[in-house]
Amino acid sequence: MEGLTDPIMRDVLTSVGSFDWCVSEFIRVTDSVLPDHVYQTYCPELWNDGKTPSGTPLHVQFLGNNPEMLAANAVRAVELGAPAIDMNFGCPAKTVNRHRGGSVLLDEPEVVHELVKAVRDAVPEHIPVSAKMRLGYMDRHFTLENAHAIEDAGAAWVTVHARTKADGYTPPAFWDQLQPIRKALKINVIANGEIWNNADAKQCILESGCEDLMIGRGAVTTPDITQSIRQNSDTPLLNWNELLTLQIRFLNGSYKKEMNMVGRYKQWLGMMSKHYPEAKALWDEVKRLKKIDEVIEKLKV
């Protein structure tokens, strides 16, 4: 999730969540092999055996439409230590789609196949290649064609966000529309979209027929959501004081501009306020603050 799950957030979330793996923000690929410092910025975990500080493997995600350059960058990411490569065909952002990236390619299943196959053929056989897609771009006309294109290209699994680009992020997610995909494919289908708590997870599994879930915004909003799902708990497991410790850990992460870091924190706090009344009260206290030290003072228990 661009601008949301950067290395600092991945560190925080994987320190408390029981994730099988996490995925980087998408890395845009155009017409060149990116220099190593770009990977250092997006995926510092590659210099830590491809894992977050808590030991969760990081899969490197690419977005683009140039098969040769996607393949070459995937090779470089693997050389740097990426344990898996993921392809983004789900991003609904207008700027991305306007440059023929993300979900707009779902109107071209043959291109989706070409891009995934180029990466699959380029990286070593033991490195999994996967893809994330939506049900479609403006409609669901090519849903199964895209799923088959990804499978036929050699992907190990496909993650499906249960909405089209036209649906955006507006509820509901159409989990039942994943049933035909799951039944049509031999590879694993991972369900994604509108999973905010344990009840949502159970309902998604029931309607989609999928055994595995990808949690996105729900993990940022409720950092212990994966633990709640695994323990079948309908209430958060972390108390507010424990969440305050996580927030301080986030604010102590590396940053280039203090103002941007404070803004990122406020964005996160705003998301948590959907589930934690304490977050809403804290937001009122920090919303005008601009210095990290001032914000941390408000968080100290």
C-alpha positions as CSV (number, residue, x, y, z in Angstrom):
1,M,0.0,0.0,0.0
2,E,1.8,3.0,-1.3
3,G,2.6,5.7,1.3
4,L,1.2,3.5,4.1
5,T,3.2,0.4,4.7
6,D,6.7,1.7,4.4
7,P,9.6,-0.1,6.2
8,I,8.9,1.7,9.5
9,M,5.2,0.6,9.5
10,R,6.2,-2.9,8.5
11,D,8.6,-3.1,11.4
12,V,5.9,-2.0,13.8
13,L,3.2,-4.3,12.5
14,T,5.3,-7.4,12.2
15,S,6.6,-6.9,15.7
16,V,3.1,-7.7,17.1
17,G,1.3,-9.4,14.2
18,S,1.6,-13.0,13.3
19,F,2.1,-12.6,9.6
20,D,3.4,-15.4,7.3
21,W,5.0,-12.7,5.2
22,C,4.6,-9.0,4.3
23,V,4.8,-7.2,1.0
24,S,6.7,-4.0,0.2
25,E,5.0,-0.9,-1.2
26,F,5.0,-1.3,-4.9
27,I,8.2,-0.2,-6.7
28,R,7.6,1.4,-10.1
29,V,9.6,0.1,-12.9
30,T,9.8,2.0,-16.2
31,D,12.8,1.7,-18.5
32,S,15.9,0.9,-16.4
33,V,17.2,-1.3,-13.7
34,L,16.9,0.7,-10.5
35,P,20.0,1.5,-8.5
36,D,20.5,-0.3,-5.2
37,H,19.8,2.8,-3.2
38,V,16.2,2.7,-4.3
39,Y,15.9,-0.9,-3.0
40,Q,17.6,0.3,0.2
41,T,14.9,2.9,0.6
42,Y,11.9,0.8,-0.2
43,C,13.2,-2.6,1.1
44,P,15.9,-2.2,3.7
45,E,14.9,-5.7,4.9
46,L,16.9,-7.0,1.9
47,W,20.0,-6.2,3.9
48,N,18.6,-8.2,6.8
49,D,18.3,-11.6,5.1
50,G,15.1,-10.4,3.4
51,K,13.2,-10.1,6.7
52,T,11.8,-7.4,9.0
53,P,13.6,-6.9,12.3
54,S,11.1,-9.4,13.9
55,G,11.9,-12.0,11.3
56,T,8.9,-11.7,8.9
57,P,9.9,-12.4,5.3
58,L,9.5,-9.5,2.9
59,H,8.2,-10.1,-0.6
60,V,9.2,-7.3,-3.1
61,Q,6.4,-6.0,-5.2
62,F,6.8,-4.4,-8.6
63,L,4.4,-2.3,-10.8
64,G,5.0,-1.5,-14.4
65,N,4.3,-2.6,-18.0
66,N,7.8,-3.2,-19.4
67,P,8.4,-7.0,-19.3
68,E,12.2,-6.8,-19.9
69,M,12.7,-4.2,-17.2
70,L,10.4,-5.9,-14.7
71,A,12.3,-9.1,-15.2
72,A,15.7,-7.4,-14.9
73,N,14.6,-5.6,-11.7
74,A,13.2,-8.8,-10.2
75,V,16.6,-10.5,-10.9
76,R,18.3,-7.7,-9.0
77,A,15.9,-7.8,-6.1
78,V,16.5,-11.5,-5.8
79,E,20.3,-11.0,-5.9
80,L,19.9,-8.5,-3.0
81,G,18.0,-11.1,-1.0
82,A,14.3,-11.0,-1.9
83,P,12.7,-14.3,-1.0
84,A,9.8,-13.8,-3.4
85,I,8.5,-11.4,-6.1
86,D,5.0,-10.0,-6.3
87,M,3.4,-8.2,-9.3
88,N,0.9,-5.4,-8.7
89,F,-2.2,-5.4,-11.0
90,G,-4.5,-4.0,-8.3
91,C,-3.5,-0.4,-7.8
92,P,-6.6,1.9,-8.6
93,A,-4.7,5.2,-8.4
94,K,-5.5,7.5,-11.3
95,T,-1.9,8.6,-11.9
96,V,-0.7,5.0,-11.9
97,N,-3.5,3.8,-14.3
98,R,-2.9,6.8,-16.6
99,H,0.7,5.6,-17.0
100,R,-0.6,2.1,-17.9
101,G,0.2,0.5,-14.6
102,G,-1.8,-1.3,-11.9
103,S,-5.4,-2.2,-12.4
104,V,-5.8,-0.7,-15.8
105,L,-3.9,-3.7,-17.2
106,L,-6.7,-5.9,-16.2
107,D,-8.4,-4.9,-19.4
108,E,-5.4,-6.7,-21.2
109,P,-5.1,-10.2,-19.9
110,E,-2.5,-11.1,-22.5
111,V,-0.3,-8.3,-21.2
112,V,-0.8,-9.5,-17.6
113,H,0.4,-13.0,-18.7
114,E,3.4,-11.5,-20.6
115,L,4.5,-9.5,-17.6
116,V,4.2,-12.3,-15.0
117,K,5.8,-14.8,-17.4
118,A,8.8,-12.5,-18.0
119,V,9.5,-12.3,-14.3
120,R,8.8,-15.9,-13.7
121,D,11.3,-16.9,-16.5
122,A,13.9,-14.5,-15.2
123,V,14.2,-15.4,-11.6
124,P,15.5,-18.7,-10.1
125,E,13.0,-21.5,-10.0
126,H,13.0,-21.7,-6.2
127,I,11.9,-18.0,-5.9
128,P,8.1,-17.7,-5.8
129,V,6.4,-15.2,-8.2
130,S,2.9,-14.1,-7.3
131,A,0.5,-11.4,-8.4
132,K,-2.2,-9.3,-6.9
133,M,-5.3,-8.3,-9.0
134,R,-8.8,-6.9,-8.6
135,L,-11.9,-8.4,-10.0
136,G,-11.4,-6.1,-13.0
137,Y,-10.8,-2.5,-14.1
138,M,-14.2,-0.8,-14.8
139,D,-16.1,-4.1,-14.8
140,R,-15.6,-7.9,-14.2
141,H,-15.5,-8.9,-17.8
142,F,-12.0,-10.3,-17.7
143,T,-11.9,-11.6,-14.1
144,L,-11.3,-15.3,-15.0
145,E,-9.1,-14.5,-18.0
146,N,-6.8,-12.5,-15.8
147,A,-6.7,-15.2,-13.1
148,H,-5.9,-17.8,-15.7
149,A,-3.3,-15.5,-17.3
150,I,-1.5,-15.2,-14.0
151,E,-1.6,-19.0,-13.3
152,D,-0.6,-20.0,-16.8
153,A,2.4,-17.6,-16.6
154,G,3.7,-19.7,-13.7
155,A,2.7,-17.7,-10.7
156,A,2.7,-19.6,-7.4
157,W,-0.4,-17.9,-6.1
158,V,-2.7,-15.0,-6.8
159,T,-4.2,-12.5,-4.3
160,V,-7.5,-11.0,-5.4
161,H,-9.0,-7.8,-4.0
162,A,-12.7,-8.5,-4.2
163,R,-13.6,-5.2,-6.0
164,T,-13.0,-3.6,-9.4
165,K,-11.0,-0.4,-9.8
166,A,-14.4,1.3,-10.4
167,D,-15.5,0.1,-7.0
168,G,-12.5,1.7,-5.4
169,Y,-12.4,1.0,-1.7
170,T,-16.2,1.6,-1.1
171,P,-17.9,-1.2,0.9
172,P,-18.8,-3.9,0.3
173,A,-16.1,-6.2,-1.0
174,F,-17.6,-8.9,-3.1
175,W,-16.0,-11.9,-1.4
176,D,-18.4,-14.4,-3.1
177,Q,-17.0,-13.4,-6.5
178,L,-13.7,-15.1,-5.5
179,Q,-15.5,-18.5,-5.5
180,P,-15.4,-19.0,-9.3
181,I,-11.7,-18.0,-9.4
182,R,-10.8,-20.4,-6.6
183,K,-12.6,-23.2,-8.3
184,A,-11.1,-22.5,-11.7
185,L,-7.5,-22.3,-10.6
186,K,-5.1,-24.9,-9.4
187,I,-2.8,-22.4,-7.6
188,N,-3.8,-20.9,-4.3
189,V,-6.2,-17.9,-4.3
190,I,-5.7,-15.4,-1.4
191,A,-8.7,-13.2,-0.5
192,N,-8.3,-9.5,0.2
193,G,-10.6,-6.6,0.8
194,E,-12.7,-5.1,3.6
195,I,-11.3,-7.4,6.3
196,W,-11.3,-5.3,9.5
197,N,-11.7,-7.8,12.3
198,N,-12.1,-11.5,13.1
199,A,-15.8,-11.5,12.2
200,D,-15.0,-10.1,8.7
201,A,-12.2,-12.7,8.3
202,K,-14.6,-15.6,9.1
203,Q,-17.2,-14.2,6.7
204,C,-14.7,-13.7,3.9
205,I,-13.5,-17.3,4.2
206,L,-17.1,-18.5,4.2
207,E,-18.1,-16.5,1.2
208,S,-14.9,-16.8,-0.9
209,G,-14.0,-20.4,-0.1
210,C,-10.4,-19.2,0.3
211,E,-8.3,-20.5,3.1
212,D,-5.8,-17.6,3.2
213,L,-6.3,-13.9,3.6
214,M,-4.2,-10.8,2.8
215,I,-4.8,-8.0,5.3
216,G,-4.1,-4.5,4.2
217,R,-5.6,-1.4,5.8
218,G,-7.2,-3.6,8.5
219,A,-3.7,-4.4,9.9
220,V,-2.8,-0.7,10.0
221,T,-6.1,0.2,11.7
222,T,-5.9,-2.7,14.2
223,P,-2.3,-3.7,14.6
224,D,-3.1,-7.0,16.3
225,I,-5.8,-8.1,13.8
226,T,-3.8,-11.2,12.7
227,Q,-3.5,-12.4,16.3
228,S,-7.2,-11.9,16.8
229,I,-8.0,-13.9,13.7
230,R,-5.6,-16.7,14.6
231,Q,-7.0,-16.9,18.2
232,N,-10.6,-16.4,17.0
233,S,-11.0,-13.4,19.2
234,D,-13.7,-10.8,18.4
235,T,-12.0,-8.1,20.5
236,P,-8.5,-6.6,20.1
237,L,-5.8,-8.4,22.2
238,L,-3.5,-5.4,22.7
239,N,-4.5,-2.8,25.3
240,W,-4.1,0.9,24.6
241,N,-0.9,1.3,26.6
242,E,0.7,-1.5,24.5
243,L,-0.4,0.4,21.3
244,L,1.1,3.6,22.7
245,T,4.5,1.8,22.9
246,L,4.1,0.8,19.2
247,Q,3.3,4.4,18.2
248,I,6.5,5.6,20.0
249,R,8.4,2.9,18.2
250,F,7.0,4.2,14.9
251,L,7.9,7.8,15.7
252,N,11.5,6.8,16.6
253,G,11.9,5.3,13.1
254,S,14.2,6.9,10.6
255,Y,12.9,9.8,8.5
256,K,14.1,12.5,6.1
257,K,11.7,15.3,7.0
258,E,10.3,15.6,10.5
259,M,7.1,17.2,9.2
260,N,6.4,14.3,6.9
261,M,6.9,11.8,9.7
262,V,4.5,13.6,12.0
263,G,2.0,13.7,9.1
264,R,2.4,10.0,8.6
265,Y,1.8,9.4,12.3
266,K,-1.3,11.5,12.3
267,Q,-2.6,9.5,9.3
268,W,-2.1,6.3,11.2
269,L,-3.7,7.7,14.4
270,G,-6.7,8.8,12.3
271,M,-7.1,5.3,11.0
272,M,-6.8,3.7,14.5
273,S,-9.5,6.1,15.7
274,K,-12.1,4.0,13.9
275,H,-11.6,1.2,16.4
276,Y,-10.0,2.9,19.5
277,P,-11.8,5.7,21.3
278,E,-8.4,6.6,22.9
279,A,-7.0,7.3,19.5
280,K,-9.7,9.8,18.8
281,A,-9.0,11.6,22.1
282,L,-5.3,11.6,21.4
283,W,-5.9,13.0,17.9
284,D,-7.4,16.1,19.5
285,E,-4.3,16.5,21.6
286,V,-1.7,16.1,18.8
287,K,-3.4,17.4,15.7
288,R,-1.7,20.8,15.9
289,L,1.8,19.5,16.9
290,K,4.6,19.6,14.4
291,K,7.6,18.2,16.3
292,I,8.2,14.5,17.0
293,D,9.4,15.1,20.5
294,E,6.2,17.0,21.3
295,V,4.0,14.1,20.0
296,I,6.0,11.5,21.9
297,E,5.5,13.5,25.1
298,K,1.8,13.1,24.7
299,L,2.2,9.4,24.2
300,K,4.2,8.6,27.3
301,V,2.2,6.5,29.7
